């Protein structure tokens, strides 16, 4: 069985910590067994590895998430790259063509797709493994996982099974039910009725034999080669896999999962799973109950006498919300600014100031961190000059092929169209002031990524 994690998201529901460059699954607010802060994607990948599934697993993601994904879970994780975001049907269709044409997966192989950010117990992945048996020992087209509801929620979709089991003559195989129909986000009153019909929460896990989806794509005249699908990707319908495929399929099975499962998509649900009520600088007074502070900036935040709230601060903004109202945040986020904080495979970037002046000059001030042993690419800016002030650490610097050692206190001037790179010998922090003319579109041109390539082709000794 091939396991594929879907990693997307626009980052609005957990603003201001999440943004277009750092979606919710990358926020390091959960704790692992060693009491280290980890993200949702780090947590779930650890569970996949612990269950012996990592060698056959892939992650489907967008180009904008490549660096942060590699930064958090390593450079060796196989990624399937979407040309653009087009919802889950397009992502799963692209995944099928990649497995078929690039990896050479058999058409009879089972493919299981699940979100990258489920908050579940390790036993959940035992149920994931059962889906392979379901598809190999029945005539269903799709196999799903449904979570046994703990309360009548209006936030989730429901899978309503038939009462009778599907034909399953092997008692040692998985216990599963035929799916009657689906109900998307019912009222609480309707949810109560659905639960009496043994309805299950739909947790977004789909399993199928690769042949099922390849045949579906061929039937629609769509490419089954990865390169061809990439070229036509923008023409695919922007719709979920649930609506486009699952609800139209005739033979569907569902396996019930009775363990712990939660969608950590909003501040109120996420804070329920945080071990500490405070991350970052600040104070929460003792009379505050069920209040959380997550602070990523250097300015301390004090919360006094307020209960049931979340305060989140990052370079992108500050949020103060009652927990019950936190799901509404996406309706109020409409700021025309790019991400003010980004994680990269070599470190991080934080925008300190971004100004455009009356004469058309634009000046961006950044603080950049480069981790020991890592480097930025060998690059140049077409229409921006930069001044670097190294404030921490030491490293090796290349400018137009000239090599030099640098350390805290050094100031470097990089004119436009100057090739340059730097490698950190110890953790580096640099203040970068980038300036130019707003109407002159800047292009970042990169020649080499690895320091070995630069040493071979660029350094003049």
C-alpha positions, 0 to 999 in steps of 0.5 A, spaced: 500 500 500 502 507 498 500 512 503 499 519 500 499 525 505 495 531 502 498 538 504 495 544 502 491 550 506 491 557 505 493 559 513 487 563 514 483 559 520 490 560 525 492 567 523 496 570 524 501 564 526 499 561 519 499 564 512 500 563 505 507 560 506 506 557 513 499 553 513 497 550 520 500 544 519 507 547 520 506 551 526 510 548 532 505 548 538 504 541 540 509 537 544 512 530 543 514 525 548 521 529 549 517 535 551 519 538 544 515 543 540 513 540 534 508 541 528 502 537 526 506 534 520 512 533 524 507 529 529 503 525 524 510 523 520 513 520 526 506 516 527 507 514 520 514 512 521 513 508 528 507 504 524 512 502 519 509 506 513 514 511 512 518 507 506 511 507 502 509 514 504 509 520 499 507 527 501 503 531 495 504 539 496 504 545 493 511 549 490 510 554 496 511 549 501 517 545 499 522 548 503 518 548 509 516 541 508 524 539 507 526 544 513 521 540 518 521 533 516 527 532 512 530 532 505 529 525 503 521 525 504 518 524 497 514 530 495 509 530 489 509 537 487 502 541 485 503 546 479 498 550 483 492 549 488 486 546 486 483 542 491 483 535 493 480 532 486 486 535 482 491 533 488 489 526 488 488 526 480 496 528 480 498 523 485 495 518 481 499 519 475 505 520 479 505 513 482 503 510 475 508 514 470 514 516 475 514 510 480 511 505 476 506 502 481 502 497 479 494 498 477 492 493 482 496 497 488 492 500 494 493 507 494 491 511 501 490 518 501 489 522 508 490 529 510 497 531 513 494 534 519 490 529 523 490 529 531 490 521 532 492 516 536 497 511 533 492 506 533 489 510 527 494 507 523 492 500 524 485 502 521 489 505 515 492 498 514 486 495 514 483 499 508 488 495 504 484 488 506 478 491 505 479 493 497 483 486 496 477 482 499 471 486 496 468 489 490 468 496 492 471 502 489 473 506 495 474 504 502 473 510 507 475 511 515 469 513 519 470 516 526 465 514 531 462 521 533 463 523 541 457 528 540 452 531 535 457 536 531 455 540 526 462 542 524 463 535 520 461 531 514 457 524 516 458 517 513 451 513 513 452 506 513 447 500 511 446 496 517 448 490 514 455 488 512 458 487 505 460 480 503 466 478 507 467 471 508 473 471 511 472 472 518 480 474 520 479 480 515 477 487 517 470 489 519 467 494 515 460 496 512 457 498 506 456 506 505 449 508 504 450 516 503 453 522 506 451 528 509 455 534 509 455 539 516 448 537 518 445 541 524 446 539 531 439 536 531 440 532 525 446 530 527 443 527 533 438 523 528 444 521 524 448 518 530 442 513 532 443 511 525 450 509 526 453 515 522 460 516 522 464 523 522 468 523 515 475 524 517 477 525 509 481 518 508 480 515 502 483 508 499 482 505 492 486 501 487 490 505 483 486 502 477 480 505 479 483 512 479 487 511 472 481 508 469 476 514 471 482 519 468 482 516 462 474 515 461 474 523 462 480 524 457 485 526 462 492 525 461 495 519 466 502 521 465 505 526 470 508 531 466 501 531 461 497 532 468 502 538 470 501 541 463 493 541 464 493 542 471 489 549 471 484 546 467 482 541 472 475 542 476 477 546 483 473 541 487 474 536 493 475 529 491 469 528 496 464 531 491 467 529 485 468 522 486 466 519 492 459 521 492 458 519 485 461 512 486 457 506 487 460 501 491 463 504 498 466 501 504 467 504 511 471 502 517 470 505 523 475 508 528 473 508 535 479 512 538 481 519 539 481 524 533 480 531 532 481 536 527 485 542 529 483 547 524 481 553 529 484 556 535 479 553 540 480 546 538 488 547 537 489 550 544 485 544 547 491 539 545 497 544 547 500 542 553 502 549 555 498 555 555 503 560 554 509 559 548 513 565 548 514 572 552 509 574 556 504 573 562 498 570 564 495 572 570 493 567 575 485 569 575 485 567 567 482 560 566 482 557 559 486 562 556 492 561 551 498 566 549 502 564 543 507 569 542 512 569 536 515 576 537 520 579 541 515 584 545 512 581 551 504 580 551 500 581 558 493 578 559 490 580 566 483 577 568 481 575 561 478 567 561 476 563 555 481 567 550 486 566 545 492 571 544 496 570 538 502 574 536 506 574 530 510 578 525 503 578 521 499 581 526 496 580 533 489 576 534 485 577 540 479 572 540 474 569 545 475 561 543 468 560 541 468 565 536 475 563 533 473 559 527 470 566 525 477 569 524 477 567 516 472 572 515 476 578 517 482 576 514 483 580 508 490 584 508 494 585 502 500 583 505 505 578 503 507 573 509 511 576 514 515 570 517 517 564 513 521 558 514 526 555 509 530 549 508 536 553 511 533 557 516 528 563 516 526 570 514 522 575 518 520 581 515 521 587 520 519 593 515 516 594 508 516 601 506 515 605 499 516 612 499 513 618 495 519 617 490 518 610 488 523 607 492 522 601 496 525 598 502 525 592 506 528 590 512 529 583 514 532 579 519 534 572 516 537 566 520 541 561 517 542 554 521 549 551 522 552 547 516 546 550 511 547 555 506 542 559 501 543 558 494 548 562 489 543 568 487 543 575 484 537 580 484 536 583 478 533 590 480 535 590 488 541 592 492 542 589 499 546 591 505 547 585 510 549 586 517 551 580 520 549 580 528 550 573 530 555 567 528 560 566 523 560 563 516 563 563 509 561 568 504 562 568 496 561 574 492 562 574 484 566 568 485 570 571 491 571 567 497 571 570 504 570 569 512 565 573 515 563 574 522 558 578 527 560 585 526 561 585 518 557 589 513 557 587 506 554 591 500 551 587 495 550 591 488 544 589 483 546 583 479 551 581 484 552 573 485 552 571 492 551 566 497 553 564 504 554 558 509 553 558 516 559 555 520 555 557 526 548 559 527 548 566 523 543 572 524 543 577 518 539 584 518 538 585 510 536 592 508 534 591 501 532 597 496 530 599 489 525 602 485 518 599 486 516 599 478 522 595 477 520 588 477 525 584 481 527 577 479 531 572 484 536 568 479 539 562 482 544 558 479 546 553 484 543 550 491 549 546 494 555 549 497 559 543 493 557 546 487 559 553 489 566 550 491 567 547 484 564 552 479 564 559 483 570 560 488 576 563 486 582 561 490 
